[in-house]
Amino acid sequence: MNVSSVGLGKLGLCSAACFASKGHHVIGVDSNGRHVDALRDGQCPIDETGLPALLARCRHNMEFTTNYGHAVRDSDITLITVPTPSDATGRFSNTDLEAVLDRIAPALRAKSMFHVVGVVSTVMPGTCERVFKPRLEKLTGKLCGRDFGLLYNPEFVALGSVVSDFLHPDLLLIGASDGRSARIARELYSTVVESNPCYALMGLTNAEITKLSLNCYVTMKISFANELAAICEKIPGADVDVVTTAIGADVRVGRKYLKGGLGFGGPCFPRDNLAFQRCAEDAGTCAHLSPRVVEVNVEIVNRLCAMIRGHAEPGSTVALLGLSYKPGTHVVEESQPVMVAEKLLDAGYVVRMHDPKALESAAEVLQGRGIYCNCPYDAASNASVVVMLTPWPEYNRLDIHRLEERAGSLPLLIDCWRIYRNAPFRKFTYRAFGTAVQPSGRNVYDSLASILHPDDRRRAPVLERPPVQHPALT
Ligand SMILES: NC(=O)c1ccc[n+]([C@@H]2O[C@H](COP(=O)([O-])OP(=O)(O)OC[C@H]3O[C@@H](n4cnc5c(N)ncnc54)[C@H](O)[C@@H]3O)[C@@H](O)[C@H]2O)c1
């Protein structure tokens, strides 16, 4: 199929490359001329796992342009993935999307063949039906559903794994103005995905609601696990991982996004939550759960800062390991680690920070305040408190004794994700989110409970143990 992809950013460029890698011819359009020039020059201007290699493999199927007319004329379907930032009220702004519709409309008007326009960007429910469809019909003089088709087909991908998530979806959500457009979209996606997803075909408005509510549901799971972690921390013998592993094994709940730790951040989850609340208000009703989910999320940063204050006075050094909102990305938008850094700096702490990718973007948000270190051991230098914030895989391999040696006297290690729970500490006092149990005090049955989960069975040392049934899981 000939595909045009408008907006070649973090999501649009990845999806364009995925289509091209499966043999489709892709015309990539972006309003940023320098971005287009860089792509034409063979560069990969987006930092995303696997993208440079994928682009290198499929460039022969791709062209990059700022010409919207050519993109529409010479493709069967135009997918639009431009920013929809939150406006002052928390609703998504359509400014960039409407600018694209205005630019593609002349070619759409002139085209005699049926053409599909797909909106991928996140929008407020009702937007395609009430705003985009009438706008395109007016600009082209054509009838939506007969002369051209309109789709709302968002992606469920996470930064750091966009390419892999795009190729292996659980769910393909296709909202369509008509059956013909839905069939074209399904045919296109079925040639690209490497998983066996559920195709959810529906009308435009239901698809918009589905996208928003799915993201909000996931944040509700995250906040539930985090609230549970805060409770477990206060109950001697409790361990949030043991509890969530068991809860997650029930198919009604599921294991993903159910790990107590830091809260959610990034460019999508926080603003989707707010937009969900506005959507309810616009519909004349009220979203009661969503504001509570955000409250729980905000409280985590306060709880962590209180833990730090309880151990070290302002003026002392705190080392923060991890700044991005999640591993695998440099993005620090709504990142809880950066919020912690900001609060500590405001309170007068010396903040030393490390992140494998996000130092530069964090320095921008923090306006250069604090000390930015290229290695985690350097960040720990003279620290009274070391905090493990973003669970980057490289932090699993840290030499804990080296970290202790660099830290100040009587240092505290706060481990938001419990990755060092079994480390043989010599100097650190250890506190983990979600458990009141010290590493040596873990109940033998608890450790057996966690190894019974299929994912954990892959860990080699655990496999050597004889299989023991945990009473709570039988
Ligand atoms: N990044 C993600 O993981 C993700 C996940 C789900 C949904 N989304 C949604 O996808 C949309 C895009 O997100 P993103 O992260 O890729 O944004 P981005 O900022 O990384 O990229 C947007 C691109 O669109 C281009 N652009 C802006 N206006 C344009 C115009 N008028 N014509 C052509 N190009 C234009 C920009 O130059 C930029 O290259 C947003 O609505 C976002 O909510 C993103």
The ligand as an SDF file (V2000), in Angstrom:
LIG
                    3D

 44 48  0  0  0  0  0  0  0  0999 V2000
    5.1250    9.5100   21.6770 N   0  0  0  0  0  0  0  0  0  0  0  0
    4.3190    8.5570   22.0810 C   0  0  0  0  0  0  0  0  0  0  0  0
    4.7480    7.5360   22.6160 O   0  0  0  0  0  0  0  0  0  0  0  0
    2.8310    8.6670   21.8770 C   0  0  0  0  0  0  0  0  0  0  0  0
    2.0350    7.6070   22.2940 C   0  0  0  0  0  0  0  0  0  0  0  0
    0.6860    7.6790   22.0990 C   0  0  0  0  0  0  0  0  0  0  0  0
    0.1370    8.7960   21.5030 C   0  0  0  0  0  0  0  0  0  0  0  0
    0.9220    9.8280   21.1090 N   0  0  0  0  0  0  0  0  0  0  0  0
    0.2940   10.9900   20.4860 C   0  0  0  0  0  0  0  0  0  0  0  0
    0.8110   11.1770   19.1790 O   0  0  0  0  0  0  0  0  0  0  0  0
    0.8630   12.5680   18.8770 C   0  0  0  0  0  0  0  0  0  0  0  0
    2.2700   12.9400   18.4650 C   0  0  0  0  0  0  0  0  0  0  0  0
    3.1530   12.6440   19.5320 O   0  0  0  0  0  0  0  0  0  0  0  0
    4.7300   12.5900   19.3290 P   0  0  0  0  0  0  0  0  0  0  0  0
    5.2770   12.1810   20.6560 O   0  0  0  0  0  0  0  0  0  0  0  0
    5.1050   11.7940   18.1350 O   0  0  0  0  0  0  0  0  0  0  0  0
    5.0350   14.1380   19.0690 O   0  0  0  0  0  0  0  0  0  0  0  0
    6.4240   14.8210   18.6380 P   0  0  0  0  0  0  0  0  0  0  0  0
    6.3890   16.1850   19.1860 O   0  0  0  0  0  0  0  0  0  0  0  0
    7.5660   13.9310   18.9760 O   0  0  0  0  0  0  0  0  0  0  0  0
    6.3570   14.8880   17.0320 O   0  0  0  0  0  0  0  0  0  0  0  0
    5.4180   15.6170   16.3200 C   0  0  0  0  0  0  0  0  0  0  0  0
    5.9500   15.9110   14.9310 C   0  0  0  0  0  0  0  0  0  0  0  0
    4.9080   16.5610   14.2040 O   0  0  0  0  0  0  0  0  0  0  0  0
    5.4880   17.6240   13.4500 C   0  0  0  0  0  0  0  0  0  0  0  0
    4.4550   18.6110   13.1420 N   0  0  0  0  0  0  0  0  0  0  0  0
    3.8850   19.5330   13.9600 C   0  0  0  0  0  0  0  0  0  0  0  0
    2.9610   20.2410   13.2950 N   0  0  0  0  0  0  0  0  0  0  0  0
    2.9390   19.7600   12.0300 C   0  0  0  0  0  0  0  0  0  0  0  0
    2.2140   20.0850   10.8550 C   0  0  0  0  0  0  0  0  0  0  0  0
    1.2820   21.0420   10.8480 N   0  0  0  0  0  0  0  0  0  0  0  0
    2.4740   19.3960    9.7230 N   0  0  0  0  0  0  0  0  0  0  0  0
    3.3950   18.4120    9.7160 C   0  0  0  0  0  0  0  0  0  0  0  0
    4.1160   18.0620   10.7820 N   0  0  0  0  0  0  0  0  0  0  0  0
    3.8910   18.7210   11.9310 C   0  0  0  0  0  0  0  0  0  0  0  0
    6.5970   18.1570   14.3380 C   0  0  0  0  0  0  0  0  0  0  0  0
    7.5510   18.8810   13.5960 O   0  0  0  0  0  0  0  0  0  0  0  0
    7.1600   16.8480   14.9150 C   0  0  0  0  0  0  0  0  0  0  0  0
    8.1710   16.3020   14.1030 O   0  0  0  0  0  0  0  0  0  0  0  0
    0.3530   13.2900   20.1050 C   0  0  0  0  0  0  0  0  0  0  0  0
   -1.0060   13.5400   19.9940 O   0  0  0  0  0  0  0  0  0  0  0  0
    0.5820   12.2880   21.2060 C   0  0  0  0  0  0  0  0  0  0  0  0
   -0.2850   12.4550   22.2720 O   0  0  0  0  0  0  0  0  0  0  0  0
    2.2660    9.7840   21.2680 C   0  0  0  0  0  0  0  0  0  0  0  0
  1  2  1  0
  2  3  2  0
  2  4  1  0
  4  5  1  0
  4 44  2  0
  5  6  2  0
  6  7  1  0
  7  8  2  0
  8  9  1  0
  8 44  1  0
  9 10  1  0
  9 42  1  0
 10 11  1  0
 11 12  1  0
 11 40  1  0
 12 13  1  0
 13 14  1  0
 14 15  2  0
 14 16  1  0
 14 17  1  0
 17 18  1  0
 18 19  2  0
 18 20  1  0
 18 21  1  0
 21 22  1  0
 22 23  1  0
 23 24  1  0
 23 38  1  0
 24 25  1  0
 25 26  1  0
 25 36  1  0
 26 27  1  0
 26 35  1  0
 27 28  2  0
 28 29  1  0
 29 30  1  0
 29 35  2  0
 30 31  1  0
 30 32  2  0
 32 33  1  0
 33 34  2  0
 34 35  1  0
 36 37  1  0
 36 38  1  0
 38 39  1  0
 40 41  1  0
 40 42  1  0
 42 43  1  0
M  CHG  2   8   1  16  -1
M  END
$$$$
